Amino acid sequence: MNLKNLSLSLALSSLGVLAISSRAQAYRFNFLNMQSVSGGLFDFNFEFVTEGPGDSIAEGQELVITGFTGATALSTSPVTDNVSGVLPSSFGFLPTPGISPPSPNGTTASFTAQANVSLIPGNIRYQTFTIRAAGVPGNIVFPSFPGPNNPLDPTPIPEPLTIMGSLAALGVGTRCKKEFDKKQAAKVNKA
């Protein structure tokens, strides 16, 4: 047997085993949307997603999100019934008490788990959060949740001008398309 082919086969087999055995990321932190509020502040809305029913959240675990400027208020999703797939707020996270504004310079938001989520039956899917702040200067927030298998990726946040510019461009494009369609219809009617 050719030694080169044997070495290549062993290397590929090892990579396949590593790919299959590596644990998937247990949690995700997603940006949902941003809404403008008075006083130059914005509500940045996020969701914290568990990947499966085996992902546990212990009472007292803290979810910490940094990267804001002028953060002034934190909140979680309103109280819900035990809707399938949604972590009920009575068992979910609360803004860490006594932190308002969330940090001395308004850059960090902290949420604390109220209960041991591993004891709740069913597939726990997500909890939503709102962080009111003046902005995200670097357009990225950095969520942190403790645990060796819980890496959370930095979360990109579009800046307000990008969102508003995109909406304006969409509006202008729609208007131009309507005008073009009217002209085309008029030409067809003339002919």
Sequence and secondary structure as in RCSB ss.txt:
>XXXX:A:sequence
MNLKNLSLSLALSSLGVLAISSRAQAYRFNFLNMQSVSGGLFDFNFEFVTEGPGDSIAEGQELVITGFTGATALS
TSPVTDNVSGVLPSSFGFLPTPGISPPSPNGTTASFTAQANVSLIPGNIRYQTFTIRAAGVPGNIVFPSFPGPNN
PLDPTPIPEPLTIMGSLAALGVGTRCKKEFDKKQAAKVNKA
>XXXX:A:secstr
  HHHHHHHHHHHHHHHHHHHS   SEEEEEEEEEEETTTEEEEEEEEEESSTT    TT EEEEE  BS  EEE
E       TTB  TTTSEEE TT SSSSTTS EEEEEE S GGGS S   EEEEEEEESB TTSEEEEE  STT 
    EE   HHHHHHHHHHHHHHHHHHHHHHHHHHHHHHH 
